[in-house]
């Protein structure tokens, strides 16, 4: 497991790798134009900021011209994509499921433009050749986080704060639960939803309620709303698992683990694929094996937390590292269960397999 202190070094290494391998390969008289369309606002210390950083890397690594814009109202999705394609943008990268349906609709009218959706799923119809989709298997990271949380919890009560109760959120919560139960079947887990990915105030309220109920470790996956969850962890001297490195600085004594989606690496890979006629289009998963989900116990946490928490964290390293290695090699498979579990005592432990 890596430390968060190596985060900037890792990003530089990703950029250097792509520059060495791909720099200049796609150069041509007229630079390729790439646009990133975000359906959530920038400044989230999370996915959108990560994608913007990756877009800037792509400009240097591939020599492409880039632009960023926000499309926060679903009513604007279609016209935004059409306007970009009409004005000669070669690759339109957009975010999340609803934009996937819009790209599917628009793409056939602009065969020379590749429409990339980060976190999107195929529909039931035949996928246009110029639509490119990817989805994260973040539940793998959630399982590892559950194992780690089971080592650190004192109350044996764990919580989850999600943005909205979509299937992927239930998959994350269920895997988190199963990971914790692999260490201690008596641990109780509770799922709550903020009903927004951009409401830190509500995130703080929801998390405070969990901590007040006896939960001492929360796994949060609600983008910008996570800022409020970390505030609640600080207020209650409790622990939290996050997916954004900048949140460590917000409360070093309370952010116990980073389970990161490597947004920068994803957008670099998606742009690279879209630049090549042989690889553009289709659908793929980003996961632990692809290197797009990573794990870090922050050095700042180890320095700022209590002696007891530090000892628990350090004692968990061997088990966590072994589990990650097994997932990377395929020796351990975390299966996806995206169905809602109605009660804390209603889980089964059959969602993971060592095959």
C-alpha positions in Angstrom: 0.0 0.0 0.0 1.3 3.4 -0.9 1.3 6.6 1.1 -0.6 9.7 0.1 2.7 11.7 0.3 3.6 10.0 -3.0 0.5 11.2 -4.8 2.1 14.1 -6.7 5.0 11.9 -7.6 2.6 9.3 -9.0 0.8 11.8 -11.1 4.1 13.1 -12.5 5.1 9.5 -13.3 1.9 8.9 -15.2 2.4 12.0 -17.3 6.0 11.1 -18.0 5.1 7.6 -19.0 2.4 8.8 -21.4 4.8 11.4 -22.8 7.6 8.9 -23.4 5.3 6.3 -24.9 2.9 8.4 -26.9 4.4 11.9 -27.2 4.4 13.0 -30.9 2.8 9.8 -32.2 -0.5 11.6 -32.9 1.0 14.9 -34.1 -0.5 16.3 -37.3 -0.8 19.6 -39.1 -4.0 20.5 -37.3 -3.9 19.5 -33.6 -6.6 17.2 -32.4 -9.2 19.0 -30.4 -10.5 17.5 -27.1 -13.3 18.9 -24.9 -14.2 17.8 -21.4 -17.8 18.4 -20.5 -18.5 18.0 -16.8 -22.0 17.5 -15.4 -20.8 18.5 -11.9 -19.1 21.7 -11.0 -15.3 22.0 -10.8 -13.8 22.7 -7.4 -15.0 19.4 -5.9 -11.6 18.1 -4.7 -12.7 15.0 -6.4 -13.7 13.5 -9.8 -14.1 16.8 -11.8 -10.9 18.3 -10.5 -9.1 15.1 -11.2 -10.4 14.9 -14.7 -9.4 18.5 -15.4 -5.9 17.7 -14.2 -5.8 14.7 -16.5 -7.0 16.8 -19.4 -4.1 19.2 -18.8 -1.7 16.3 -18.8 -3.2 15.0 -22.1 -2.5 18.4 -23.7 1.2 18.0 -23.0 1.5 14.2 -23.5 -0.4 14.0 -26.8 -0.1 17.5 -28.2 -3.9 18.0 -28.4 -5.8 21.2 -27.9 -8.1 21.0 -24.9 -11.1 22.9 -23.4 -13.2 22.4 -20.4 -16.8 23.4 -19.8 -19.6 22.6 -17.4 -23.1 21.4 -18.4 -24.9 21.3 -15.1 -28.5 21.3 -16.5 -29.6 18.1 -18.2 -31.6 20.2 -20.6 -28.4 21.5 -22.1 -26.6 18.1 -22.6 -27.7 17.4 -26.1 -27.1 20.9 -27.5 -23.7 21.1 -25.8 -22.5 17.9 -27.4 -23.9 18.9 -30.8 -22.3 22.3 -30.7 -18.9 20.9 -29.9 -19.1 18.3 -32.7 -20.4 20.9 -35.2 -17.4 23.2 -34.4 -14.9 20.5 -35.1 -14.1 19.0 -31.7 -12.6 15.6 -32.4 -13.0 14.0 -29.0 -15.8 15.0 -26.6 -15.3 13.5 -23.1 -18.3 13.8 -20.8 -19.1 12.5 -17.4 -21.5 10.0 -15.8 -24.5 8.0 -16.7 -27.0 10.5 -18.0 -24.6 12.0 -20.4 -24.0 8.4 -21.8 -27.6 8.3 -23.0 -27.2 11.7 -24.7 -23.9 10.7 -26.4 -25.6 7.5 -27.7 -28.3 9.7 -29.2 -26.0 12.3 -30.8 -23.1 10.2 -32.0 -24.6 8.8 -35.2 -25.0 12.3 -36.5 -21.3 13.1 -36.1 -19.3 10.0 -37.2 -16.0 11.9 -37.2 -16.3 12.8 -33.5 -15.6 10.3 -30.8 -17.9 10.6 -27.8 -16.2 9.3 -24.6 -18.2 8.9 -21.4 -16.4 8.4 -18.2 -18.7 6.3 -16.0 -21.3 5.3 -18.5 -22.9 2.0 -19.4 -24.1 0.6 -22.8 -27.8 0.8 -23.5 -29.8 -2.1 -24.9 -29.4 -0.8 -28.5 -26.3 -1.4 -30.7 -23.5 0.9 -29.6 -22.4 3.5 -32.2 -18.9 2.9 -33.3 -17.8 6.4 -32.2 -19.1 6.0 -28.6 -16.6 5.0 -26.0 -17.7 4.1 -22.5 -16.0 3.0 -19.3 -17.2 2.1 -15.8 -15.3 1.7 -12.5 -15.5 -1.4 -10.4 -15.0 0.7 -7.3 -16.7 -2.0 -5.2 -13.3 -3.8 -5.3 -11.8 -0.8 -3.4 -14.8 -0.7 -1.1 -14.2 -4.3 -0.1 -10.6 -3.5 0.8 -11.8 -0.4 2.7 -14.2 -2.6 4.7 -11.4 -4.9 5.7 -9.3 -1.9 6.9 -12.2 -0.3 8.7 -12.8 -3.6 10.6 -9.3 -3.3 11.9 -9.8 0.2 13.2 -13.3 0.4 14.5 -13.8 0.3 18.2 -17.6 0.5 18.3 -18.0 -2.2 15.6 -20.4 0.1 13.8 -19.5 1.3 10.4 -21.3 3.7 8.1 -21.6 4.6 4.4 -22.6 8.0 3.0 -23.5 7.9 -0.7 -24.6 10.6 -3.1 -27.8 8.9 -4.3 -29.0 5.3 -4.0 -28.0 4.1 -7.5 -26.9 0.5 -8.1 -23.2 1.3 -8.1 -23.7 2.9 -4.6 -25.3 -0.3 -3.3 -22.5 -2.4 -4.8 -20.0 -0.2 -2.9 -21.8 -0.4 0.3 -22.4 -4.2 0.1 -18.7 -4.8 -0.8 -17.6 -2.6 2.1 -19.9 -4.6 4.4 -18.6 -7.9 3.2 -15.0 -6.8 3.6 -15.7 -5.8 7.2 -17.5 -9.1 7.9 -14.6 -11.1 6.5 -12.7 -9.8 9.6 -15.6 -9.6 12.1 -19.1 -10.9 11.3 -20.5 -9.0 14.3 -19.8 -5.6 12.8 -22.9 -3.6 11.9 -23.0 -1.4 8.8 -25.5 1.3 7.9 -26.0 3.0 4.5 -27.3 6.6 4.3 -27.6 8.9 1.2 -27.1 12.6 1.0 -29.2 12.8 -2.2 -26.6 15.0 -3.8 -23.0 14.9 -5.0 -22.6 18.6 -4.5 -24.0 19.4 -1.0 -21.3 19.5 1.7 -23.7 21.0 4.2 -26.1 18.1 3.9 -23.1 15.7 3.8 -22.0 17.0 7.2 -25.5 16.6 8.6 -25.9 13.0 7.4 -22.5 12.0 8.7 -23.0 13.7 12.0 -26.2 11.6 12.4 -24.2 8.4 11.8 -21.5 9.4 14.2 -24.1 10.3 16.9 -25.6 6.8 16.5 -22.4 5.1 17.5 -20.7 4.7 14.1 -17.0 5.5 14.4 -15.8 4.9 10.8 -17.6 6.1 7.6 -16.9 5.2 4.0 -18.0 8.2 2.0 -18.5 8.3 -1.8 -20.4 11.4 -2.6 -18.0 13.7 -4.6 -18.1 17.3 -3.3 -20.5 16.3 -0.5 -17.6 14.4 1.0 -16.2 17.7 2.2 -19.0 17.9 4.7 -18.6 14.3 5.8 -14.9 14.9 6.6 -15.9 18.0 8.6 -18.3 15.8 10.6 -15.5 13.3 11.2 -13.3 16.1 12.5 -16.1 17.4 14.7 -16.7 14.0 16.3 -13.0 12.8 16.4 -14.1 9.9 14.3 -12.6 8.2 11.2 -13.5 8.4 7.5 -12.4 6.7 4.3 -12.4 9.0 1.2 -11.6 8.9 -2.5 -9.9 12.3 -2.8 -6.4 13.1 -1.8 -7.0 16.8 -1.0 -9.4 15.8 1.8 -6.5 14.5 3.8 -5.3 18.1 4.4 -8.8 19.1 5.6 -8.5 16.8 8.6 -5.3 14.7 8.8 -6.2 13.1 12.1 -9.5 11.7 10.8 -8.9 10.6 7.1 -7.7 7.1 7.8 -7.4 5.8 4.3 -7.6 6.9 0.7 -9.2 4.6 -1.8 -8.6 6.6 -4.9 -10.1 6.5 -8.4 -7.2 7.6 -10.6 -9.3 10.0 -12.7 -6.2 11.5 -14.3 -5.0 8.1 -15.5 -8.5 7.2 -16.8 -8.9 10.3 -19.0 -5.4 9.9 -20.3 -6.2 6.3 -21.3 -9.5 7.2 -22.8 -8.1 10.0 -24.9 -5.2 7.7 -26.0 -7.7 5.1 -27.1 -9.9 7.6 -28.9 -6.9 8.9 -30.8 -6.4 5.5 -32.5 -8.9 4.2 -35.0 -8.0 0.7 -33.9 -8.9 1.2 -30.3 -11.6 3.9 -30.2 -15.1 3.0 -29.2 -16.4 0.1 -27.1 -16.7 -0.4 -23.4 -14.2 -1.3 -20.6 -13.9 -1.5 -16.8 -11.4 0.5 -14.7 -10.5 -1.4 -11.6 -7.6 -2.5 -9.3 -6.1 -4.6 -12.0 -6.0 -1.7 -14.4 -4.3 0.6 -11.9 -7.3 3.0 -11.8 -8.1 2.2 -8.1 -5.4 2.6 -5.6 -5.0 2.5 -1.8 -3.0 4.8 0.6 -2.8 5.1 4.3 -1.9 8.8 4.6 1.4 9.6 6.4 -0.4 12.7 7.7 -3.0 10.4 9.4 -0.3 8.2 11.0 1.4 11.3 12.4 -1.7 13.1 13.6 -3.9 10.3 15.0 -3.8 8.6 18.4 -1.2 6.0 19.3 -4.0 3.3 19.4 -5.3 4.2 16.0 -1.8 4.3 14.5 -1.0 0.9 15.9 -4.3 -0.6 14.5 -3.6 0.9 11.1 0.0 -0.4 11.0 -1.1 -3.8 12.2 -3.5 -4.0 9.3 -0.9 -3.4 6.6 0.1 -7.0 6.0 -3.5 -8.2 5.5 -4.4 -5.2 3.3 -1.3 -5.6 1.1 -1.9 -9.3 0.7 -5.6 -8.7 -0.2 -4.7 -6.0 -2.8 -2.1 -8.3 -4.3 -4.6 -11.1 -4.6 -7.1 -8.9 -6.3 -4.5 -7.6 -8.7 -3.5 -11.1 -9.6 -7.0 -12.4 -9.9 -6.6 -14.9 -7.1 -9.3 -13.1 -5.1 -12.4 -11.8 -6.9 -14.9 -9.4 -5.4 -18.2 -10.0 -7.0 -20.6 -7.2 -7.6 -23.9 -7.1 -5.7 -25.8 -3.9 -6.6 -29.0 -4.8 -4.8 -30.2 -2.9 -1.8 -29.8 -4.6 1.5 -32.7 -3.6 3.7 -31.2 -4.2 7.1 -27.8 -4.2 8.8 -28.2 -7.9 9.8 -29.5 -9.0 6.3 -26.1 -9.4 4.6 -24.6 -12.6 3.4 -20.9 -13.2 3.1 -21.2 -14.8 -0.3 -20.4 -11.8 -2.4 -16.7 -12.5 -2.7 -14.9 -15.5 -3.9 -11.3 -16.6 -3.6 -11.5 -18.4 -7.0 
